């Protein structure tokens, strides 16, 4: 039996265990999707060296699966999630993430808003348009990076109430394992936390964004840089505030070894 089929069998076994622990009859992952996963072609691997144990070989199976397949399986689990019943009842759909599974740079926001809840993709509203402009100014596109949120459901709102609310610490704590797994699959070189709430969800810090932006942290041994959420710039759109975010992006570009032109270095230097 191929290593991928063994990995698929392990995944199916883990889902059965999850059903047992949670007392649920469905996980959202269908047998058809597991069969398609088992038929995904993968490169042949060499035989284990003499003395290598079977447990070590099995531990490597997960990393041999294509990242797209692993993300798809995780997305199925997210879609079926009802850890927060109030969010599951309120959401139109879950918002998993979008972008390049091989991305070196990953942006993490706090939670989907109304636009994201409808379209099923993170950062598609006005704040998302601004984030796209920031990414483009770096010389990248949304297809080059990966974008996700700590919370995969839109936080519920009173009926008829406008706008969005930030997720609670408990909601983010319950959802964080999904983001951890996304990050483990994608293996970005750098994480950018968009806003204080996202940073709190990742690190539990309660420091203000003005106190922590521009400073490097780590999450799962990956460099993590907090910066202002694009919605902050929509409310405070002076060049002074834009420059702060852009200086953070210059730090990211430098750490990734990206070329930076003099024009890029000079963005938003003039006060307004």
Protein Blocks (a to p, Z undefined) as FASTA:
>chain_A
ZZklmmmmmmmmmmmmmmmmnopabeoiafklmmmmmmpccdddddddehiafklmmmmm
mmmpcfklmmmmmmmmmmmpckbmmlmmmpmbdcfbgcjfkbfbdcddfbdcfklmmnop
ahkbfmlmmmmmmmmmnopafklmccddfblcdcdddehiacjddddfklmmmmmmmmmm
mmmmnopabdcdedjklmmmmnopabdfklmgoiacdeehiacdddddfklmmmmmcfkl
mmmmmmmmmmmmmmnopacdfklmmgokagZZ
